[in-house]
Amino acid sequence: MSTFLNQLIYGLADGSILALAALGFVLIYKATGVINFAQGEFLLVGAYTFYTAFVVLQLPLIAAALVGVLVAILIGVVVERFILRPMVGENPISIIMVTIGLSALLNALVQAFYGTSPKSQPKILPTGSIDLLGATVPINRLLAIVIAAFVLTAFTIFFRRSRHGIAMRAVADDQQAAMTMGISVRRIFALAWALAAVSALIAGVLVGDISAVDQNIAAFGLLVFPVVILGGLDSVPGTIVGGLVIGLLQQFTGGYLDPGLATVIPYIALVLILLVRPYGIFGETRIERV
């Protein structure tokens, strides 16, 4: 029972963080139609940005977090304005290749400035543990679940209630209709990339605090793809379900079967989902006439 509960908490924590990372991916796809292969590197850059502000510049925690958010917004806007906007109307494959190039560029920049060795960072979340139904559960994992749930709830409220959130949904549904209603599609595109970078920042900081600030954060971000394929490329609720399912699947596979298999099981699930339900659990099925 204790082993099961431990695996459950670890899986929920990983799944919650994955849902945060996948949220940014879905935002970009819904608003712009771009499949962002650099989402994992957004997590990496976010984690190292916070590390720079918190450890190198020795800013207080709140100030470091604000700096991280501002830098994330700036990166998102710059990427949309100077890299993706000139590609509007181009072949989708060309745009995908651009995001792959962006991924390599961001990774190379992080390595050039920080090297490849893990960075030591004071823990933000408490490192102790509590006894829960006979299992020893890390407090930082529980708090990661709470933080991710809070952020996901805040984003959901933003999309449903705020003026900008409603505008984003309108653009996602029909860009031409949104333009006729006076909505600036370009601003919505920039907002989508900025929010995606912020969600990646939060996910990256949580991963760095729980594990380590190193290149493996980008590898963790790659798990976004099984998450969004499972939940649906255009579904925000799907990111939550997909993140939790992939997180739990990976932890239970590693705990009860084989740790080596746990690293590939999300991608096995990805292939199976594509074969059975290509649009995901909550994805919108589209019929195109040719």
Buried (B, 14 or more C-beta within 10 A) or exposed (E): EEEEBBBBBBBBBBBBBBBBBBBBBBBBBBBBBBBBBBBBBBBBBBBBBBBBBBBEEEBEEEEBBEBBBEBBBEBBBBBBBEBBBEBEEEEEEEBBBBBBEBBEEBBEBBEEEBEEEBBEBEEBBEEEBEEEEEBEBBEBBBBBBEBBBEBBEEBBEBBEEEEBBBBBBBBBEEBEEBBEEEBEBEEBBBBBBBBBBBBBBBBBBBBBBBEBBBBBBBEBBBBBBBBBBBBBBBBBBBBBBBBBBBBBBBBBBBBEEEEEEBBEBBBEBBEEBEEEBEBBBBBEEEEEEE
